[in-house]
Amino acid sequence: MPDSEYERGVQDQRLHGHDEHFIKLNGSQAKVAEELGELKKVIGNLRMDFQRLSDAVESNQKTVSTTAMAVEAERKSTAEAVETQRTTLRDSAERRWSPLSRMAVIVSIAAGLAGLIAWVISLRG
């Protein structure tokens, strides 16, 4: 216990300073707790935004992949159609006459010549 009133005043002043210090600390801690709460909210929102962004990227990658596969399938289909058309045109241009069609043409020409000769003979005779 302080012996003199001076020492008691010094001690009271010191205690008063400690009280003010504790009040400031408590206020600071409350402010820190409030800011931490706000920071938690912000971090939670950032996590949600990140998840949405990740989902959007994944969806876009699936869309790009699906579109690329569709384009590749269409390209192959178009290439096959073009090749089929080229083959058909080449075959029709290079097609040879069948033996039956050759025989029919020869018989038609022979019959036409025979008719022409018969007509010429009938005119002279």
C-alpha positions, 0 to 999 in steps of 0.5 A: 500500500502506498504510504504517502498521498503522492504515491497514491496519486501516482498509482491512481494516475497509472491505474487511470492510464491503464483503464483508458488503455483497456477501453481503447483496446476493447474498442479496437478489438470490437472494431477488428472483430467487425472488420473480420466479419466483413472480411469473412463476407467478402471472402465468402462472396469471392469464393462464390464468384470463383465457383461461378467463374469455374463453372462458366469456364467448364461449361464453355470448355464443354461447349467448345469441345462439342462444337469442335466435334460437330465441326469435325463431323460436318467437315468429314461428312462434306469431304465424303460427299465431295469425294462421292460426287467426284467418284460418280462424275469420274465414273460416268465420264469414264464409263465404258459401254456394256456389251449389250449396248454395243450390240444394240448400236451395231444392230441399229446402224446395220438396220439403218444402212440396210434401209438406206440401201433398200431405199436407194435400190427402190429409187433406181429400179 
